[in-house]
Amino acid sequence: MSGLASLGGLLLPRCSQPTPPNYGNILRMADNLTYVAQRALLPGQSLAREYAFRDISSMPATGTTNPASISEDYASLLKNSFADWKLPIEGRVSMPGSYSMGDLQKFPSRTQITKHICEEGWTAIAQWTGVPLGIVLQSAGIMQNARFVNFHTYDGWVDSIDLLDAFHPQTILAYGMNGKNLPIAHGAPIRVRVEKQIGYKSVKYIQKISVTEEFFDQGDIGWAWYNGI
């Protein structure tokens, strides 16, 4: 393990930013080595493969629980078809504020047909439409000392990505799926699509985005923080 740690130290200066401080145990040290190696050796903004419309397949909504059963806020918004929904962006931004669906749809949109690679071993291809996350962060005035973008959800989940993934051209806040509004089972009204990581990083039911300088460590949740593909 000391040899692996030394290798991580050698690779680290070539990365765009330090690894998150999640050295809780041996397995998590390996997670950091994976992160550092991939960031050092692979092109940071290379694109995930995109497919043709004819390639779209059925896509299960595994692990989904309608947040209306646990969140009064979500249940209230759902009754009004999310007409009153707004997305707060706070933290290390110079212009914190809230964005309605109309606000987000005024930004340039991106539509992409990509493969969802689930941690459970299955894959599916779907079309996603939304606004590139980087455009929204720039609009909010992301600060120079920002390092992580955290997603807080209506079903009580918190996850984060680094700025390389946040500003990747295929990382979008998706409000559409297969030419229709994003369905509840797939994260309505907004989910993030992180096409360069395994599927569980494409967080559903986003309630708030917070930009931080420090890494928010949830502890051992059973999944690696970084799982690039």
MOPE-V821772 format. One record per residue. RES is the residue in three letters. OMEGA is omega in whole degrees, 0 to 359 (999 if undefined). D_CENTER is the distance of its C-alpha to the mean C-alpha in Angstrom with 2 decimals. Layout:
# MOPE-V821772
res | omega | d_center
RES | OMEGA | D_CENTER
RES | OMEGA | D_CENTER
This chain:
# MOPE-V821772
res | omega | d_center
MET | 178 | 30.18
SER | 177 | 31.75
GLY | 178 | 31.74
LEU | 179 | 28.03
ALA | 179 | 27.40
SER | 178 | 29.72
LEU | 177 | 27.93
GLY | 179 | 24.62
GLY | 179 | 26.58
LEU | 182 | 27.96
LEU | 189 | 24.68
LEU | 183 | 22.93
PRO | 182 | 24.79
ARG | 181 | 23.56
CYS | 182 | 19.86
SER | 181 | 18.41
GLN | 182 | 17.80
PRO | 175 | 18.80
THR | 176 | 17.11
PRO | 184 | 15.97
PRO | 182 | 19.12
ASN | 183 | 18.53
TYR | 186 | 21.87
GLY | 181 | 22.76
ASN | 185 | 24.50
ILE | 181 | 25.37
LEU | 181 | 22.47
ARG | 171 | 19.96
MET | 177 | 22.04
ALA | 176 | 21.54
ASP | 180 | 17.74
ASN | 177 | 18.24
LEU | 177 | 20.72
THR | 180 | 18.40
TYR | 183 | 15.83
VAL | 182 | 18.77
ALA | 182 | 20.49
GLN | 179 | 17.71
ARG | 183 | 16.98
ALA | 191 | 20.77
LEU | 185 | 21.91
LEU | 178 | 19.53
PRO | 186 | 18.85
GLY | 184 | 15.73
GLN | 175 | 15.11
SER | 186 | 16.63
LEU | 168 | 15.51
ALA | 180 | 14.63
ARG | 174 | 17.65
GLU | 190 | 18.04
TYR | 177 | 20.61
ALA | 182 | 23.37
PHE | 181 | 23.58
ARG | 182 | 26.10
ASP | 182 | 23.67
ILE | 182 | 21.56
SER | 172 | 22.03
SER | 184 | 21.82
MET | 179 | 18.58
PRO | 177 | 18.93
ALA | 184 | 16.83
THR | 176 | 17.27
GLY | 185 | 16.66
THR | 171 | 16.45
THR | 179 | 18.46
ASN | 183 | 19.18
PRO | 180 | 18.35
ALA | 180 | 21.66
SER | 182 | 23.45
ILE | 183 | 22.13
SER | 177 | 21.15
GLU | 179 | 24.00
ASP | 181 | 21.83
TYR | 180 | 19.83
ALA | 179 | 23.18
SER | 179 | 24.79
LEU | 181 | 22.22
LEU | 180 | 22.42
LYS | 181 | 26.22
ASN | 179 | 26.01
SER | 176 | 23.54
PHE | 181 | 20.96
ALA | 182 | 23.41
ASP | 183 | 23.08
TRP | 173 | 19.31
LYS | 182 | 17.86
LEU | 175 | 14.59
PRO | 172 | 15.60
ILE | 188 | 14.21
GLU | 178 | 16.10
GLY | 186 | 16.81
ARG | 174 | 17.40
VAL | 184 | 17.88
SER | 181 | 21.41
MET | 178 | 21.15
PRO | 181 | 19.23
GLY | 182 | 19.49
SER | 183 | 18.35
TYR | 174 | 17.47
SER | 176 | 18.97
MET | 177 | 18.00
GLY | 177 | 20.92
ASP | 182 | 19.71
LEU | 182 | 16.40
GLN | 174 | 18.50
LYS | 177 | 20.85
PHE | 174 | 18.49
PRO | 183 | 18.78
SER | 176 | 16.86
ARG | 175 | 15.62
THR | 183 | 16.37
GLN | 177 | 15.52
ILE | 189 | 16.72
THR | 180 | 14.79
LYS | 174 | 15.14
HIS | 181 | 12.94
ILE | 186 | 14.00
CYS | 177 | 14.16
GLU | 179 | 14.97
GLU | 174 | 18.12
GLY | 179 | 19.47
TRP | 178 | 19.32
THR | 176 | 17.85
ALA | 181 | 17.84
ILE | 181 | 17.63
ALA | 176 | 16.59
GLN | 181 | 16.54
TRP | 177 | 13.72
THR | 179 | 14.62
GLY | 180 | 12.91
VAL | 175 | 12.78
PRO | 182 | 11.20
LEU | 182 | 8.99
GLY | 179 | 11.51
ILE | 180 | 14.36
VAL | 179 | 13.48
LEU | 177 | 13.08
GLN | 178 | 16.36
SER | 179 | 17.95
ALA | 178 | 17.31
GLY | 181 | 18.94
ILE | 186 | 16.55
MET | 183 | 19.05
GLN | 181 | 20.11
ASN | 177 | 19.62
ALA | 180 | 15.92
ARG | 185 | 13.99
PHE | 176 | 10.75
VAL | 186 | 8.25
ASN | 179 | 8.18
PHE | 177 | 7.12
HIS | 188 | 10.46
THR | 180 | 11.35
TYR | 178 | 14.81
ASP | 169 | 15.32
GLY | 182 | 15.16
TRP | 172 | 11.96
VAL | 176 | 10.31
ASP | 185 | 7.57
SER | 174 | 6.60
ILE | 177 | 6.12
ASP | 185 | 9.30
LEU | 176 | 10.64
LEU | 177 | 11.35
ASP | 182 | 7.89
ALA | 182 | 7.31
PHE | 174 | 10.68
HIS | 185 | 10.65
PRO | 180 | 12.54
GLN | 175 | 10.70
THR | 186 | 7.20
ILE | 166 | 8.13
LEU | 189 | 8.34
ALA | 174 | 10.39
TYR | 179 | 13.63
GLY | 179 | 15.68
MET | 178 | 16.15
ASN | 175 | 19.26
GLY | 180 | 20.95
LYS | 174 | 20.76
ASN | 179 | 18.85
LEU | 181 | 15.83
PRO | 181 | 17.73
ILE | 183 | 17.47
ALA | 181 | 17.05
HIS | 168 | 13.82
GLY | 183 | 12.27
ALA | 4 | 14.51
PRO | 182 | 14.71
ILE | 168 | 11.10
ARG | 174 | 7.91
VAL | 172 | 4.74
ARG | 178 | 5.70
VAL | 192 | 4.91
GLU | 181 | 8.68
LYS | 174 | 9.76
GLN | 178 | 8.67
ILE | 192 | 10.22
GLY | 185 | 9.38
TYR | 176 | 8.66
LYS | 177 | 5.22
SER | 193 | 4.67
VAL | 179 | 5.55
LYS | 169 | 8.81
TYR | 185 | 11.31
ILE | 180 | 9.68
GLN | 184 | 12.76
LYS | 173 | 12.16
ILE | 175 | 10.23
SER | 180 | 12.12
VAL | 186 | 12.51
THR | 174 | 14.56
GLU | 182 | 16.95
GLU | 180 | 17.03
PHE | 177 | 14.77
PHE | 185 | 14.49
ASP | 179 | 15.70
GLN | 186 | 15.71
GLY | 183 | 18.29
ASP | 180 | 18.72
ILE | 177 | 16.54
GLY | 179 | 17.52
TRP | 174 | 14.44
ALA | 177 | 13.84
TRP | 181 | 11.24
TYR | 180 | 10.90
ASN | 184 | 11.66
GLY | 177 | 11.89
ILE | 999 | 13.83
